[in-house]
Structures are given as C-alpha cells and as structure tokens.
C-alpha cells in the first residue's frame, strides 16, 4: 500500500509539473524498494524533464532490467517469430492493463503495426508511449523509423536527433546520417559525419563508410575535388568498399589508374564476396574501361556487371500488370473529380520519365529560373498515395483503386495539402514553383491530377535505344530492377510509353512531353516553349544552366555541370551489335527506336 500511495503522490506531482519534488519522492521510495519498476520508470521521466538526460537513460535501462513482465515479453517474442500477431497483441494488451504505457508492450504493438504496413498506427502508439517514457532508447529508435516509414520526414530527423542527444554513439549518429543523406540535409550531414568519426575506434569499415557518405554529400553539393579526396580516404580504410569505387566511377569522367582498375577487379573476381558487392565493383570496372577498351570489350564488362545485378525474382509482367491496373483504375470519368481547396501559393512541377532520359538536365535548366526551386527525387508522393490507401481502407473498407470514385474533393484536398506540407522539408526558398524530379512518378500522373489540380507534369522522353543503353550502363542501388537485362529494359520502356499514352488520352494536355534530342538540338526554342507552358517569362540564364550552384542528387550531376553537348545522342550505334535483345523487342512492338534521333 505504501508503494502505491507514494506512486500516486508522485504522479500528482508530475501532472503538476513539479518534477524536482517528484524526484525526491521517487528516490525515497526506490531506496526502500529498489525493485519498484514503476518508480524507476517515473524517475526516468522526471529526470528527463529536468534535463538530466544521462541519468534519465540510465534509470530507463535499469527499469527494463527489473521488468516484472519479462516472461510475458519472452512469450511475445516467440509468437512474433511464428508471425502469430493476434496472440502477441493479446498478451501486449494484458501487459498494458497491468502497467499503462509499458515500453515493451508498446514496442510489440508498434512492431506489429509496422509489419502490417500501418506506420500511422505505429507512430500514434509510440508518440503516446514516448510522452510517458521519453528516455527509452528503444522507443525513440522505433519512433524515428516509424516517422520515416509514414513519411513524416522532419519529425523523423527530430526523433533521430533526440536519440543522439540521449545516447550519442556511432549507431545513433549513423541512423541520423542515413536520414540526413536521404532527405538532402547536407550541412547537418557533414557535421554528423565528423561527430561519428569520434566513435569509429579501430573499425576500418566504419571509417570507410563515414568517408563514403562524406564523399557522396560533397559531390552532390558540387565540391568535386573534396569528394574525390573523401572517397579515396574511404578506399584507403577499406579497399573492398565497392560503393566507394562506384561513387568515383559514377562521376562519369574520373580517370582510373591501372592500379585502381586492378584493385576493383580483385573485388569482382572474389567469388566468396557478396554478389551485390561484386556487382557494384563490376559496374565500376566497366565504367573505368570506357575510353580504355574497344566498344566490344567495354560491353563485355557491362554484360558481366549486369549478369551479377539481375534478380532471379524480377518478372517484367509485374510492371506491366501494375501499369494496366492503373490504366483501368484511372478513367476519364473519375479523373474529372479533383481536389477543390488545395493551396495554390506554390506550384509543384513533376518531372517524370524513365531514368537516364535527361530529366536531370531539364531540372537543372528550370532550376536556373528565378521563380523555380529544385529539390530532389522526393519520396513524398508515393507516401501520400500510401496514406490514401490507408484512408480508403479505414473509411470505405476497400483499397484505393476500388474507392477512387468515393473520394470527395475535400478528401482529395487533404491529400494534396499533405503533399505540399510534407515536401516543405526539401524546399529552402520562397519560389512560386518547386520541382519534384522523381522519374517513376509517371506511374502517379492520375493521382497527381486528382489531388494537385494546379501541378505541372513534364515527361522527358529520349530515344529508346539511347535510353536503354544508358540504363544498362548504370548501377542503381534500388528501384530499377529491370535495368540489368536488355529484354527487361525494352519491356519496361514499352510499358512506360503505353501508360503515358493512357494519361494523354484520359487527361489531354495534363502532361507536357519534352524530347531530349529536340532540347539538345535547339535549346532556346525548347526552353522558351517549356517556360511558356509553365506560365513564367523566359530568362536567358536558363541556357547557362551549368553555371548554377545547387545540390544535384542524381547520376547526371557532373554532366549537367557542363555545357550542353550531343555526346549522348546516338551513343547506342557504337555497340549496336551488342544490343540485339533491346532492338528486337522494340522492332516487334513497333517502337520507333531507329528514328530521326
């Protein structure tokens, strides 16, 4: 009874924000009953509130070591291994009935919500639990990940920063670094890299990874010399860091020495290494061979690299089926219903198309205009579509495709405004337009049309053979599984064109098609037409796009920092005999590949 009375008194003091007196009361209780689980949890919270973060974390850790429900949690762990989510949920709820906001019980429910693709519920659970257990490192780490999964980018960074404040380690800083890199926060990223370096210790791999991230960030912001130095430092620490070799190769104009090519080849030849690592190294070696080998020899390197990259699980029909489903879902009729109250103070410009089509060039040209800000290849729009899926399941009991006709203009407006709000992290100025250059948003043109009626969509189209050849020569860390097989590339290109034709028929004039070759051959005329479509006046500095200083996040970063040239036009002809699989499928499909370009 004494324990319960003291705990009740402490809770009243906490509710009155009298944390110092609560600490005195709780310490007195703990001195009498050192195994009082609730007392330690409450003490951790109070210590956090008064700013004694180190002791708050220690108290939280100690509370977990004397958790009276540890056996119940062990049962939960066994059930989770069996994917018995319902049974695990029942036990977690029983634990919460005994101890409200029990950290391990909340972690269980949040974990299950994540596994069931419901990051919003995970966020809700964890936010509530954190208010009671703010110094619990596991809760804080899970909240960081859940924010990221749910698309709350700024909150994810804030939570990661709090994790570092509570417990600055290499691991906590590495979590923060990953988010800062993904979301383009490079000033803070470089600082976090230097802080993480203090915790590297004797680990060559950690040192190499820090320098790799630093090199990637420096390249993005345009400090090429410093970027190369950082990447070379990464390779001094770990010569088998294939990502660092590829980062050098992906600059497109880095000149590899014979010794460097031999070092890369050691990774490719090491059959005991992870296939992904060998694949990345093989792409670096292939890129290094350009200019040093005959076209046939160069292509032999690329064939080797792509053979290592191809996935046994990739099936072209999956992409075609998805695009067909979108065609069937977004009809001329339901595309007529749009959001009616989306803020129009800022207009998104979506640049879409297949990767390696010239979209970065178009982005760079537009970013040179005083009214237009470039951001990065945002994850925002797919996240908003996922939220729309959740909304439809909760309100209408069916997925988005079946509920599309049900969504009201007000609900569509909520989704559109959520996009504008969540994408704010990636904008720095007050320009009237901003660019979201995520090429695969061509899948979502119908969704864009419904939730952002005022948005502009630019489809950058390149000669299929030049585009396909360029895709085949590029290593992609994720999301472009079709690029490692020429037949798959051709199928993906044809599916993309078919889907874009549907958008043109269903919502005429929504998408502005810009041919890469026309832009290169007559840049001023094409830029004038493009800017007129956007409704902004022509500015001559758009033709001097290579002089603008801005962060460029894609594989074309070094290319668009140079004046316009025709080197990429007709490049496929030099290796025509090596592209038979690509050409045959285009010919069978009637794709105009060998055309005026």
FENFENRA-V976895 format. One record per residue. N is the residue number from 0. OMEGA is omega as a letter, one per 40 degrees, with the letter a starting at -180 (none if undefined). NEAR is the number of other C-alpha atoms within 8 Angstrom. D_CENTER is the distance of its C-alpha to the mean C-alpha in Angstrom with 1 decimal. Layout:
N_OMEGA_NEAR_D_CENTER + N_OMEGA_NEAR_D_CENTER
This chain:
0_i_4_52.5 + 1_a_5_52.3 + 2_a_7_48.7 + 3_i_7_47.7 + 4_a_8_49.7 + 5_i_11_48.1 + 6_i_11_44.6 + 7_i_8_45.5 + 8_a_8_46.9 + 9_a_11_43.7 + 10_i_10_41.5 + 11_i_8_43.8 + 12_i_12_43.5 + 13_i_11_39.7 + 14_i_7_39.7 + 15_a_6_42.0 + 16_i_6_39.5 + 17_a_9_42.4 + 18_a_12_40.2 + 19_i_8_42.7 + 20_i_8_45.5 + 21_i_14_43.2 + 22_i_11_42.4 + 23_a_8_46.1 + 24_a_10_46.8 + 25_i_15_44.1 + 26_i_9_45.1 + 27_i_8_48.7 + 28_a_12_47.7 + 29_i_12_45.7 + 30_i_7_48.7 + 31_a_6_50.7 + 32_a_7_48.2 + 33_i_7_45.6 + 34_i_6_43.9 + 35_a_8_43.1 + 36_a_11_39.5 + 37_i_8_39.1 + 38_i_11_40.8 + 39_i_14_38.3 + 40_i_12_35.4 + 41_i_12_37.0 + 42_i_14_37.9 + 43_a_16_34.3 + 44_a_13_33.4 + 45_i_14_36.3 + 46_i_14_35.7 + 47_a_12_32.1 + 48_i_8_33.6 + 49_i_8_36.1 + 50_i_6_33.6 + 51_a_9_34.7 + 52_a_10_31.3 + 53_i_8_32.3 + 54_i_9_35.1 + 55_i_15_32.9 + 56_a_14_30.5 + 57_i_9_33.6 + 58_i_12_35.2 + 59_i_14_32.2 + 60_i_9_32.1 + 61_i_9_35.9 + 62_a_12_35.6 + 63_a_8_33.4 + 64_i_6_36.0 + 65_a_8_38.8 + 66_a_8_36.9 + 67_a_6_39.8 + 68_a_7_37.5 + 69_i_7_36.1 + 70_i_7_37.8 + 71_i_9_36.2 + 72_i_11_32.8 + 73_i_8_33.8 + 74_i_9_34.8 + 75_a_12_31.4 + 76_i_8_29.7 + 77_a_8_32.0 + 78_i_12_31.3 + 79_i_10_27.5 + 80_i_7_28.1 + 81_a_6_30.0 + 82_i_6_27.4 + 83_a_9_30.2 + 84_a_9_28.1 + 85_i_6_31.0 + 86_i_8_33.3 + 87_i_13_30.9 + 88_i_10_30.2 + 89_a_8_34.0 + 90_i_10_34.6 + 91_i_14_31.8 + 92_i_9_33.5 + 93_i_8_36.8 + 94_a_13_35.5 + 95_i_11_34.4 + 96_i_7_37.8 + 97_a_6_39.4 + 98_i_7_37.0 + 99_a_7_34.8 + 100_i_11_31.3 + 101_a_10_31.9 + 102_a_10_28.7 + 103_i_7_28.7 + 104_i_13_29.4 + 105_i_13_26.5 + 106_i_12_24.2 + 107_a_12_25.5 + 108_i_12_25.0 + 109_i_13_21.4 + 110_i_9_20.7 + 111_i_9_22.4 + 112_i_12_20.5 + 113_i_11_17.2 + 114_i_7_18.8 + 115_i_6_20.1 + 116_i_6_16.7 + 117_a_10_17.8 + 118_i_12_15.5 + 119_i_8_17.6 + 120_i_9_20.7 + 121_i_15_19.2 + 122_a_13_18.4 + 123_i_8_21.9 + 124_a_11_23.6 + 125_i_14_22.1 + 126_i_9_22.6 + 127_a_9_26.2 + 128_a_14_26.7 + 129_i_12_25.4 + 130_i_7_28.0 + 131_a_9_30.6 + 132_a_14_29.1 + 133_a_10_27.2 + 134_i_14_27.7 + 135_a_12_26.6 + 136_a_10_23.9 + 137_i_7_22.8 + 138_a_12_22.4 + 139_i_15_20.5 + 140_i_11_18.1 + 141_i_10_17.6 + 142_i_14_17.2 + 143_a_13_14.4 + 144_a_9_12.5 + 145_i_14_13.7 + 146_a_14_12.7 + 147_a_10_9.0 + 148_a_8_9.6 + 149_i_10_11.8 + 150_i_11_9.6 + 151_a_10_12.0 + 152_a_11_10.0 + 153_i_7_13.4 + 154_i_9_15.0 + 155_i_15_12.5 + 156_i_12_13.3 + 157_a_8_16.9 + 158_i_12_17.2 + 159_i_14_15.9 + 160_i_9_18.5 + 161_i_9_21.1 + 162_i_13_20.5 + 163_i_12_21.3 + 164_a_7_24.3 + 165_a_11_25.6 + 166_a_10_25.3 + 167_i_9_24.2 + 168_i_9_23.7 + 169_a_10_21.7 + 170_a_6_19.6 + 171_i_12_18.9 + 172_i_14_18.2 + 173_i_9_15.8 + 174_i_9_13.8 + 175_a_13_13.9 + 176_i_11_13.2 + 177_i_8_9.9 + 178_a_10_8.7 + 179_i_13_10.6 + 180_a_12_9.3 + 181_a_6_5.5 + 182_i_9_7.3 + 183_a_8_10.1 + 184_a_8_12.9 + 185_i_10_14.9 + 186_i_6_18.4 + 187_a_8_17.6 + 188_a_13_15.6 + 189_i_10_18.7 + 190_i_8_20.9 + 191_i_11_19.0 + 192_i_13_19.3 + 193_i_8_23.0 + 194_a_9_23.4 + 195_a_13_21.8 + 196_i_10_24.3 + 197_a_7_27.1 + 198_a_8_26.1 + 199_a_11_25.7 + 200_a_5_29.3 + 201_a_4_30.6 + 202_i_7_27.3 + 203_a_9_26.9 + 204_i_8_23.5 + 205_i_8_22.1 + 206_a_12_23.7 + 207_a_15_22.3 + 208_i_9_18.7 + 209_i_12_19.1 + 210_i_12_20.7 + 211_i_13_18.0 + 212_i_10_15.3 + 213_i_14_17.9 + 214_i_14_18.7 + 215_a_11_15.3 + 216_a_13_15.2 + 217_i_12_18.8 + 218_a_11_18.3 + 219_a_11_15.6 + 220_i_11_18.1 + 221_i_10_21.0 + 222_a_9_22.9 + 223_a_8_23.5 + 224_i_6_26.5 + 225_i_10_25.0 + 226_a_14_21.8 + 227_i_10_24.2 + 228_a_9_26.2 + 229_a_12_23.3 + 230_i_17_22.2 + 231_i_9_25.9 + 232_i_10_26.2 + 233_a_17_23.4 + 234_i_13_25.5 + 235_i_8_28.7 + 236_a_10_27.3 + 237_a_10_26.1 + 238_a_9_27.3 + 239_i_7_25.5 + 240_a_11_22.0 + 241_i_13_21.0 + 242_i_10_17.6 + 243_i_12_19.8 + 244_a_13_22.1 + 245_i_12_19.5 + 246_i_10_18.1 + 247_a_12_21.8 + 248_a_12_22.3 + 249_i_9_19.3 + 250_i_11_21.1 + 251_a_9_23.4 + 252_i_5_26.5 + 253_a_7_26.7 + 254_a_5_30.1 + 255_i_7_30.2 + 256_i_6_33.5 + 257_i_6_35.4 + 258_i_6_34.8 + 259_i_8_31.0 + 260_i_11_31.1 + 261_i_8_33.2 + 262_i_9_30.9 + 263_a_15_28.0 + 264_i_11_30.4 + 265_i_8_31.2 + 266_a_13_27.6 + 267_a_11_27.8 + 268_a_7_31.3 + 269_a_8_30.6 + 270_i_8_30.5 + 271_a_4_30.2 + 272_i_8_26.6 + 273_a_7_23.4 + 274_i_9_23.0 + 275_a_8_19.4 + 276_i_12_20.8 + 277_i_16_23.7 + 278_a_13_21.7 + 279_i_13_19.6 + 280_i_17_23.0 + 281_i_15_24.7 + 282_i_16_22.4 + 283_i_14_23.2 + 284_i_12_26.8 + 285_i_13_26.8 + 286_i_11_25.4 + 287_a_12_28.1 + 288_a_10_30.7 + 289_a_9_30.4 + 290_a_6_33.5 + 291_a_6_35.0 + 292_i_9_35.7 + 293_i_7_37.1 + 294_a_9_34.8 + 295_i_9_35.8 + 296_i_8_35.1 + 297_a_12_31.7 + 298_i_11_30.8 + 299_i_8_32.1 + 300_a_13_29.5 + 301_i_13_26.7 + 302_i_8_28.2 + 303_a_9_28.2 + 304_a_14_24.5 + 305_i_13_23.5 + 306_i_9_25.8 + 307_a_10_23.9 + 308_a_10_20.6 + 309_a_11_21.8 + 310_i_6_20.9 + 311_a_4_24.0 + 312_a_4_22.1 + 313_i_8_20.9 + 314_a_6_23.2 + 315_a_10_23.2 + 316_i_6_24.9 + 317_i_7_21.8 + 318_i_10_20.1 + 319_i_10_23.5 + 320_i_8_24.0 + 321_a_8_20.8 + 322_i_12_21.8 + 323_i_9_25.3 + 324_i_8_24.4 + 325_i_9_22.6 + 326_a_10_25.8 + 327_a_7_27.9 + 328_a_9_26.0 + 329_a_9_25.8 + 330_i_9_29.5 + 331_a_8_31.4 + 332_a_6_32.9 + 333_i_9_30.0 + 334_i_13_28.1 + 335_i_7_31.0 + 336_a_9_29.9 + 337_i_14_27.4 + 338_a_16_26.3 + 339_a_8_29.3 + 340_i_7_28.3 + 341_i_11_25.0 + 342_a_6_25.3 + 343_a_6_26.0 + 344_i_5_26.2 + 345_a_9_23.0 + 346_i_11_22.0 + 347_i_11_18.7 + 348_i_13_18.9 + 349_i_13_16.6 + 350_a_15_16.9 + 351_i_15_16.5 + 352_i_14_17.9 + 353_i_10_17.4 + 354_i_9_15.7 + 355_i_8_18.5 + 356_a_11_20.5 + 357_a_11_20.8 + 358_i_14_18.1 + 359_i_11_17.4 + 360_i_9_21.1 + 361_i_9_21.4 + 362_a_12_18.7 + 363_i_12_20.7 + 364_a_12_23.9 + 365_a_11_23.0 + 366_i_13_21.5 + 367_a_12_25.0 + 368_a_11_26.4 + 369_a_7_27.4 + 370_a_8_26.3 + 371_i_13_22.7 + 372_i_14_19.7 + 373_i_12_16.7 + 374_i_11_13.2 + 375_i_12_10.2 + 376_a_9_8.1 + 377_i_11_7.1 + 378_a_8_5.2 + 379_a_10_8.7 + 380_i_9_11.1 + 381_i_8_10.1 + 382_i_10_10.1 + 383_i_12_13.5 + 384_i_9_14.7 + 385_i_8_14.2 + 386_i_8_16.2 + 387_i_10_18.7 + 388_i_10_19.1 + 389_i_10_19.9 + 390_a_9_22.2 + 391_i_13_24.1 + 392_a_11_24.6 + 393_a_7_25.9 + 394_a_6_28.1 + 395_i_9_29.2 + 396_i_7_28.7 + 397_i_8_27.1 + 398_a_10_23.6 + 399_a_10_22.4 + 400_a_6_24.1 + 401_a_8_27.4 + 402_a_11_27.1 + 403_i_9_26.1 + 404_a_6_29.7 + 405_a_6_30.0 + 406_a_8_27.3 + 407_i_9_29.4 + 408_a_11_28.8 + 409_i_9_28.3 + 410_i_9_25.6 + 411_i_14_23.8 + 412_i_15_24.3 + 413_i_9_22.7 + 414_i_11_19.5 + 415_i_12_19.7 + 416_i_10_20.4 + 417_i_9_17.5 + 418_a_11_15.2 + 419_a_8_17.1 + 420_a_7_17.1 + 421_i_11_13.5 + 422_a_10_12.6 + 423_i_8_15.4 + 424_a_8_13.4 + 425_i_9_12.4 + 426_a_10_16.1 + 427_a_6_18.8 + 428_a_5_21.9 + 429_i_4_24.1 + 430_a_10_23.9 + 431_a_9_24.8 + 432_i_11_22.0 + 433_a_14_18.3 + 434_i_15_16.2 + 435_a_13_13.0 + 436_i_15_12.7 + 437_a_12_10.4 + 438_a_12_13.1 + 439_i_9_12.7 + 440_i_12_13.4 + 441_i_11_16.9 + 442_a_9_16.8 + 443_a_8_16.7 + 444_i_10_19.5 + 445_i_10_21.8 + 446_i_8_19.5 + 447_a_10_19.0 + 448_a_12_22.8 + 449_a_13_23.6 + 450_a_13_21.5 + 451_a_12_21.5 + 452_a_9_24.9 + 453_a_7_25.1 + 454_i_11_21.8 + 455_i_11_22.3 + 456_i_12_20.8 + 457_i_12_21.4 + 458_a_12_21.4 + 459_a_15_21.8 + 460_a_12_24.0 + 461_i_11_25.2 + 462_a_10_28.0 + 463_a_9_26.9 + 464_i_11_28.4 + 465_i_13_26.9 + 466_a_12_23.5 + 467_i_13_24.0 + 468_a_10_25.4 + 469_i_9_22.6 + 470_a_11_20.0 + 471_a_14_22.3 + 472_a_9_22.3 + 473_i_8_18.6 + 474_i_7_16.7 + 475_a_6_13.1 + 476_i_4_11.1 + 477_i_5_9.9 + 478_a_5_10.3 + 479_a_6_13.6 + 480_a_9_16.1 + 481_a_11_18.9 + 482_a_11_19.1 + 483_a_12_21.2 + 484_a_11_24.2 + 485_i_12_26.1 + 486_i_9_27.3 + 487_i_11_23.8 + 488_a_15_22.7 + 489_i_13_25.8 + 490_i_10_25.3 + 491_i_12_21.7 + 492_a_11_23.1 + 493_i_11_26.0 + 494_i_11_23.9 + 495_a_12_21.8 + 496_i_8_25.0 + 497_i_8_26.6 + 498_i_12_23.9 + 499_i_9_24.1 + 500_i_8_27.9 + 501_i_9_27.6 + 502_a_13_25.7 + 503_i_11_28.5 + 504_a_7_31.1 + 505_a_9_29.8 + 506_a_9_28.8 + 507_i_8_30.8 + 508_i_6_29.9 + 509_a_10_26.5 + 510_i_11_24.7 + 511_a_8_26.0 + 512_a_8_26.1 + 513_i_10_26.2 + 514_a_9_27.5 + 515_a_12_26.3 + 516_i_10_29.8 + 517_i_10_31.5 + 518_a_12_29.3 + 519_a_10_30.3 + 520_a_7_33.9 + 521_a_8_34.5 + 522_a_10_31.8 + 523_a_8_33.8 + 524_a_7_34.9 + 525_i_10_31.4 + 526_i_12_29.8 + 527_a_9_32.7 + 528_a_8_32.2 + 529_a_8_28.4 + 530_i_11_29.1 + 531_i_10_31.9 + 532_i_7_29.7 + 533_i_7_27.5 + 534_i_6_30.7 + 535_a_8_30.5 + 536_i_6_33.2 + 537_i_8_33.1 + 538_a_6_32.4 + 539_a_6_33.6 + 540_i_8_31.0 + 541_i_12_28.5 + 542_i_9_30.5 + 543_a_11_30.1 + 544_a_14_26.3 + 545_a_9_26.2 + 546_a_7_27.8 + 547_i_8_25.1 + 548_i_6_23.4 + 549_i_6_19.7 + 550_i_7_16.3 + 551_a_9_15.2 + 552_a_8_11.9 + 553_a_6_12.8 + 554_a_7_15.4 + 555_a_9_18.0 + 556_a_12_18.0 + 557_a_9_21.5 + 558_a_7_22.9 + 559_i_13_22.4 + 560_i_10_24.0 + 561_i_8_27.2 + 562_a_8_29.6 + 563_i_6_29.3 + 564_a_6_30.8 + 565_a_7_31.6 + 566_a_6_30.6 + 567_a_7_27.9 + 568_i_8_30.4 + 569_a_8_32.3 + 570_a_9_30.8 + 571_a_9_30.9 + 572_a_6_34.7 + 573_a_6_35.1 + 574_a_11_33.9 + 575_a_8_34.9 + 576_i_5_36.8 + 577_a_7_33.7 + 578_a_10_31.7 + 579_a_8_34.2 + 580_i_8_31.8 + 581_a_13_29.6 + 582_a_11_32.8 + 583_a_8_34.6 + 584_i_11_32.0 + 585_i_13_31.7 + 586_a_10_35.5 + 587_a_7_35.9 + 588_a_7_33.5 + 589_i_6_35.3 + 590_a_8_32.3 + 591_a_8_33.7 + 592_a_10_32.3 + 593_a_6_35.3 + 594_a_5_36.0 + 595_a_3_36.9 + 596_none_7_33.8
